[in-house]
Amino acid sequence: MLPLVVVLLLLVVQVTVVLVERLRLAHTTRDAVRAASVSDEPARAARLAVDRNLPAANVETRIVDHLVTVDLEIVVATDLALVGALLPDVTLRDRLVMVHEPVG
């Protein structure tokens, strides 16, 4: 019975790790789109904002019709002992759009 309980607890921990990374991704995307929306160089501003929190994330920034869009993607490895092999790595994606209003 104890091995089953241990595996279940490790699964809960692994899911929690993925959820925490999802929250970090959401906050980082928000910071990146805010930085890009007020910058003359939106792609650079978004990348700098992402590098502070999730340097491994892939960033795509584009401007269409005065709207800046930031897409982020990160792969979360599920490598926790015993349960990591049972679960595939998780790819998380987030996208936010904001009006581009560069200062100046």
N, C-alpha and C positions, 0 to 999 in steps of 0.2 A: 504494500500500500504506500509506503514512504517514497519509493521511486516515482510513482505516479503523481504524488503530491509535489515532489520536487520539479518534475517536468512541467506540470501545470503552472507552478509559480514562476518558472523560467519563461514560459510562454507569456504570462502576464507582464513580466519585466520587459520582454522583447517588444510586445505591443506598445508598452509605455514609452520605450525608447523611440519608436517610430512616431508616436503621437507628439512627443516633445519636439522632434525634428520638424514635424508638420507645423507646429506653432512657430518655431524659429523661422521656417520658410515664409510663413504668412507675414511675420513682423519684418523680415528682411525685404520682402517684396514691397511692402508698404513704404519702408524707408527709401528704397531704390526709386520707386516711382515718384515720391515726393521730391527727392534730390534731382531727378531728371526733369521734372516739370518746371523747375525754376532755373535751369541751367542753359547756357548757350551751347554746351556740349552734352546733350542728354545721355548718350551712350557711355561717355567717360564718367559722368556723375553717378550713373546707376552702377557701373562696375565698381567704383570706389566705395559706394554704400554697401554693396554686396560683399566686397573683400573684408570689410570690418567684421562681418558676422558669419558668413558662409563662403569662405574663399573657394571651396570646391564646386560651388554651384555654377551651372551654365546660365549665362545671361544673354537675353536678346532684347534690344531696345529699338523701337521704331516710332516715327512720327507720321501720322496721317491726319490731314484736316485739323491741325492744331490740337491733336490729341496725342499724347505720348503713352505708349504701351510698353510695359516691362513684363517679360516672361522669364521665369526662373524654373530651373529643373535641377534636382539633386537626387542622387541614388543613395539610399540608406542601406548599409550592409546589415544583414541579419546574421551576425556571426557570434551570437551569444552561445556559450557552452551548452552542449547537448541538444538545444532546440534550433540553433542556427542552421544546421544542415537540413532541417525539416521545412524551413521556410525560404522562399526565394527572396532575393534582394528587392527592395521596394523603391520604385521611382516616384518621386513626388514632384508635382508641377503646380505653379501658381501664376496667375496673370492679373495685373491691375492696369487700369486706364485712368489717366488724369489729364486735365486741360494743360496744354503747354503754355506757360506764361513766364518766359525768361525775364529776369530782372535786367533793366537797362534799356 
